[in-house]
Amino acid sequence: MLDDNVPMSITMLLIDALVKANKDFDLLVFPQAHHGYGPDAGAYMMRRRWDYFITELMKATPPHEFPMPALLPPK
């Protein structure tokens, strides 16, 4: 929502178009993040990404709210 690359209004237009086209989509919002999700949400984003791959590619059920270790920011 603080994205300095793509305004939230453009994201809402994309969502509107997907809904009107009856397309399935997944959306994960980080309200206090700029264009990247950053180190504060890194572990959460990693878990959600893995959950998505497990669900969509493996057709399995990921462990519920699996605790991810904190990710260190890149040097």
Buried (B, 14 or more C-beta within 10 A) or exposed (E): EEBEEEEEEEBEEEEEEEEEEEEEEEEEEBEEBEEEBBEBBBBBBBBBEBBEEBEEEEEEEBEEEEEBEEBEEEE
